[in-house]
């Protein structure tokens, strides 16, 4: 049994995959296995996976029909043999010594999971480093709940709100198996997994305040395209979060759902005007009107005044509250000029 299983889902990732695999292979911590999950790729990804497995006995490959990120991660977890699990996205990569530092912090503090910060990486430069909202050292379950779980069920509108990314952590496989934890949904799947994991048992978390994970942002990923079914996915996740808060007895703010609904509405409106969104400008305005009539979004519009946002979101929110859909359409037409 290796101490660590690294799960790397890959879909049409031929451009990035070798760099991600190399970042695992070059780790100073050597007691690992790497599980590559080819999620029905149509490019050279399957061949790259097979080549890397043939060159290193610690690398295993799962080929499956395309099922999305959650299904690919679940397949990797089911096959994993390590005491701990880590996740790596195919277009990202690890800092040298990342796993050694995480395990050193874990072992030194007698913790049972570990986490770190991440650094944003672009094609030609590195960006900001985002640390966990906990200081270096060990933290008990109450501190983890207050700093990681509750913020995922709290203010999602303010700038710098905590984002739940599973690749920032080492997870104990026995906990995942004991509580039957899996990834669900096609949006915010990381946040749901973190809520479940850190609420299922009293975790002691070791924190390393370094950006040990490089989160790659290409020009394509920064200029996001249209996500069909975004609003439906978001509203379903909102209901799942509500159920999890009740299941685990989490003390969430009374207005958290309206806050989260506003965050989702703003994202859903932006999605309707994103590059690749179908239909005419009139079609998009009609769909935005329909979004505002959805129960959760309509309740938030009526009962909650959003605050703490950047200037663009503040303007969009004001236009939505006034039902100024024509002005909203014009705003996005100017913003997206040249992006389609």
C-alpha positions in Angstrom: 0.0 0.0 0.0 1.5 3.4 -1.0 1.0 6.2 1.5 -0.4 8.5 -1.1 -2.7 8.0 -4.2 -2.8 11.0 -6.5 -5.9 11.0 -8.7 -5.6 12.9 -12.0 -8.7 13.0 -14.2 -8.0 14.0 -17.8 -10.3 14.9 -20.6 -8.7 16.1 -23.9 -5.7 17.2 -22.0 -2.9 16.3 -24.4 -1.4 19.8 -24.2 -0.9 19.7 -20.4 -0.9 16.2 -19.2 2.9 15.4 -19.4 3.7 18.5 -17.3 1.1 17.4 -14.6 2.5 13.9 -14.5 6.1 15.1 -14.4 5.2 17.3 -11.4 4.1 14.1 -9.5 7.0 12.0 -10.7 9.6 14.7 -9.7 8.3 15.0 -6.1 10.8 14.4 -3.4 8.2 12.3 -1.6 8.3 9.0 -3.4 5.7 6.7 -1.6 2.9 7.4 -4.1 0.8 5.9 -6.9 -0.7 8.0 -9.6 -4.1 7.1 -11.1 -4.7 8.6 -14.5 -8.5 8.6 -15.3 -9.0 9.1 -19.1 -12.5 10.4 -19.1 -13.4 9.5 -22.7 -10.9 11.8 -24.3 -10.9 12.2 -28.1 -7.4 13.5 -28.5 -4.0 11.9 -27.7 -4.7 11.8 -23.9 -5.4 8.0 -23.8 -2.1 7.3 -25.6 -0.2 9.7 -23.2 -1.8 7.9 -20.2 -0.7 4.5 -21.5 2.8 5.7 -22.3 3.3 7.2 -18.8 2.0 4.0 -17.1 4.3 1.8 -19.2 7.3 3.9 -18.2 6.6 3.9 -14.4 5.0 1.1 -12.4 3.6 3.6 -9.9 1.3 5.0 -12.6 -2.1 3.3 -13.3 -4.6 4.1 -16.0 -8.4 4.0 -16.1 -10.1 4.5 -19.4 -13.8 5.2 -19.3 -16.6 6.8 -21.3 -17.0 10.5 -20.7 -18.8 11.2 -17.5 -17.5 14.5 -16.3 -15.1 15.5 -13.5 -17.1 14.1 -10.6 -17.4 10.6 -12.2 -13.7 10.6 -13.1 -12.6 11.5 -9.6 -15.0 8.9 -8.1 -13.5 6.2 -10.4 -10.0 7.2 -9.2 -11.1 7.1 -5.6 -12.6 3.6 -6.0 -9.3 2.3 -7.5 -7.0 4.1 -5.0 -4.9 2.0 -2.6 -3.1 4.8 -0.7 -3.6 5.7 2.9 -4.2 9.3 1.8 -5.7 10.8 -1.4 -4.7 13.9 -3.3 -6.3 15.4 -6.4 -4.5 17.0 -9.4 -6.3 18.6 -12.4 -4.7 17.8 -15.7 -3.8 21.4 -16.6 -2.3 22.2 -13.2 1.0 21.0 -11.6 2.7 20.7 -8.2 5.5 22.6 -6.7 8.7 20.5 -6.1 8.5 19.1 -2.6 4.8 19.7 -2.2 3.8 16.3 -0.9 6.9 16.0 1.4 6.0 19.4 3.0 2.4 18.3 3.5 3.2 15.0 5.1 5.9 16.6 7.3 3.3 19.0 8.6 0.8 16.2 9.0 3.1 13.9 10.9 4.7 16.7 13.1 1.3 17.7 14.4 -0.3 14.3 14.7 -3.0 15.5 12.3 -5.1 13.3 10.0 -5.3 15.6 6.9 -3.3 18.5 5.5 -3.8 21.5 3.3 -1.9 24.3 1.6 -2.2 27.4 -0.5 -2.0 27.6 -4.3 -0.4 29.9 -6.8 -2.1 31.1 -9.9 0.0 30.3 -13.0 -0.3 31.9 -16.5 1.4 31.0 -19.7 4.3 33.4 -19.1 4.2 34.3 -15.4 3.0 33.5 -11.9 0.2 35.3 -10.3 -1.0 35.7 -6.7 -0.6 33.0 -4.0 -3.9 32.3 -2.2 -3.4 30.7 1.3 -5.9 28.8 3.4 -7.9 31.0 5.9 -6.0 29.2 8.7 -2.5 29.9 9.9 0.4 27.4 9.6 0.2 24.6 12.1 -2.5 22.2 13.3 -6.2 23.1 13.8 -9.0 21.2 15.5 -12.4 20.4 14.0 -14.1 23.5 15.4 -11.5 25.7 13.7 -11.8 23.8 10.4 -15.6 24.1 10.6 -15.4 27.9 11.2 -12.7 28.6 8.6 -13.6 26.2 5.8 -17.1 24.7 6.1 -19.1 27.6 7.2 -17.7 30.1 4.7 -18.9 27.8 1.9 -22.4 28.3 3.4 -22.0 32.0 4.1 -21.1 35.2 2.2 -20.3 34.2 -1.4 -20.6 37.7 -2.8 -17.7 39.5 -1.2 -14.4 39.8 -3.0 -11.9 37.2 -1.8 -14.5 34.8 -0.5 -13.0 31.4 0.3 -13.2 29.0 -2.6 -13.3 25.2 -1.9 -10.7 23.4 -4.1 -10.1 19.8 -3.2 -6.6 19.8 -4.7 -5.4 21.9 -1.8 -5.7 19.0 0.7 -4.6 15.5 1.5 -7.6 13.4 2.5 -7.7 10.2 4.6 -9.0 7.4 2.4 -10.4 5.5 5.4 -12.7 8.5 6.2 -13.9 8.7 2.6 -14.7 5.0 2.6 -16.3 4.9 6.1 -18.7 7.7 5.3 -19.3 6.8 1.6 -18.1 10.2 0.4 -18.3 10.9 -3.4 -18.3 13.8 -5.8 -21.7 14.9 -7.0 -23.0 17.4 -9.6 -21.3 19.2 -12.4 -20.8 22.5 -10.6 -19.3 23.4 -7.2 -18.5 19.7 -6.7 -15.4 20.6 -4.7 -17.4 22.7 -2.2 -19.9 19.9 -1.6 -17.2 17.4 -1.1 -15.3 19.6 1.4 -18.5 20.3 3.4 -19.2 16.6 3.6 -15.7 15.5 4.4 -15.0 18.1 7.1 -18.4 17.7 8.7 -18.4 13.9 8.8 -15.8 13.5 11.5 -13.7 15.6 13.9 -10.7 16.3 11.5 -7.4 17.7 12.8 -6.0 19.7 9.9 -2.3 20.5 9.4 -1.8 23.7 7.3 1.2 24.7 5.3 1.1 28.4 4.4 2.8 28.1 1.0 1.5 27.9 -2.5 2.4 24.3 -3.2 -0.1 23.8 -6.0 0.0 25.7 -9.3 -3.5 26.6 -10.6 -3.1 27.2 -14.4 -5.2 29.9 -16.0 -5.0 30.1 -19.8 -6.5 32.8 -22.0 -9.3 30.4 -22.8 -10.1 29.6 -19.1 -10.0 33.3 -18.2 -12.5 34.2 -20.9 -15.0 31.6 -20.0 -17.6 30.4 -22.5 -21.2 29.5 -22.2 -22.2 26.7 -19.7 -25.4 25.1 -20.8 -27.6 24.3 -17.8 -25.6 26.5 -15.4 -28.6 27.9 -13.5 -30.2 24.5 -13.1 -27.0 23.1 -11.7 -26.4 26.0 -9.4 -30.0 25.9 -8.0 -29.6 22.1 -7.4 -26.3 22.7 -5.5 -28.0 25.4 -3.4 -30.6 22.8 -2.3 -27.9 20.3 -1.6 -26.0 22.8 0.5 -29.2 23.6 2.4 -29.8 19.8 3.1 -26.1 19.4 4.2 -26.4 22.3 6.6 -29.5 20.7 8.2 -27.9 17.2 8.2 -24.7 18.3 10.0 -26.4 20.9 12.2 -24.3 23.7 10.9 -25.0 27.2 12.4 -25.3 29.1 9.1 -26.4 32.8 8.9 -30.2 33.2 8.5 -29.8 35.0 5.1 -27.0 32.7 3.7 -29.3 31.2 1.1 -30.3 34.6 -0.3 -26.7 35.6 -0.4 -25.7 32.4 -2.3 -28.7 32.8 -4.6 -27.5 36.3 -5.5 -24.1 34.9 -6.2 -25.6 32.3 -8.5 -27.9 34.8 -10.2 -25.1 37.1 -11.0 -23.1 34.2 -12.4 -26.1 32.9 -14.3 -26.7 36.3 -15.9 -23.1 36.6 -16.9 -23.3 33.1 -18.4 -26.3 34.1 -20.6 -24.2 36.8 -22.2 -21.0 34.7 -22.4 -19.3 33.9 -25.7 -21.2 30.9 -27.2 -24.5 31.7 -25.6 -27.2 30.8 -28.2 -29.8 33.1 -29.6 -30.2 36.8 -30.3 -29.9 39.6 -27.7 -33.7 39.5 -27.3 -33.5 35.7 -26.6 -30.9 36.3 -23.9 -32.9 39.1 -22.3 -35.9 36.7 -22.2 -33.9 34.1 -20.5 -32.5 36.6 -17.9 -36.1 37.6 -17.1 -36.9 33.9 -16.6 -34.0 33.5 -14.3 -35.2 36.3 -12.1 -38.6 34.5 -11.8 -37.0 31.3 -10.4 -38.1 30.9 -6.8 -34.7 31.1 -5.1 -33.5 34.0 -7.3 -36.8 35.8 -7.0 -36.8 35.5 -3.2 -33.2 36.9 -3.1 -34.1 39.8 -5.4 -37.0 40.7 -3.1 -35.6 40.2 0.3 -31.8 40.7 0.2 -29.6 43.6 -0.9 -26.2 42.4 -2.0 -23.1 44.2 -0.8 -19.3 43.8 -0.7 -19.0 43.1 -4.5 -16.7 44.6 -7.1 -17.9 47.5 -9.2 -19.2 45.5 -12.2 -21.2 43.1 -10.0 -22.6 46.0 -8.1 -23.9 47.6 -11.3 -25.3 44.4 -12.6 -27.1 43.8 -9.3 -28.6 47.3 -9.3 -29.9 46.8 -12.8 -31.4 43.4 -11.9 -33.1 44.9 -8.8 -34.6 47.6 -11.0 -35.5 45.1 -13.8 -33.6 47.3 -16.2 -33.0 44.4 -18.6 -32.4 46.6 -21.7 -29.6 48.5 -19.9 -28.2 45.1 -18.7 -28.1 43.8 -22.2 -26.3 46.9 -23.4 -23.8 46.7 -20.6 -22.8 43.1 -21.5 -22.7 44.0 -25.2 -20.1 46.6 -24.4 -18.2 44.3 -22.0 -18.1 41.3 -24.5 -17.3 43.3 -27.6 -14.8 41.4 -29.6 -15.0 38.2 -27.4 -17.6 36.2 -29.6 
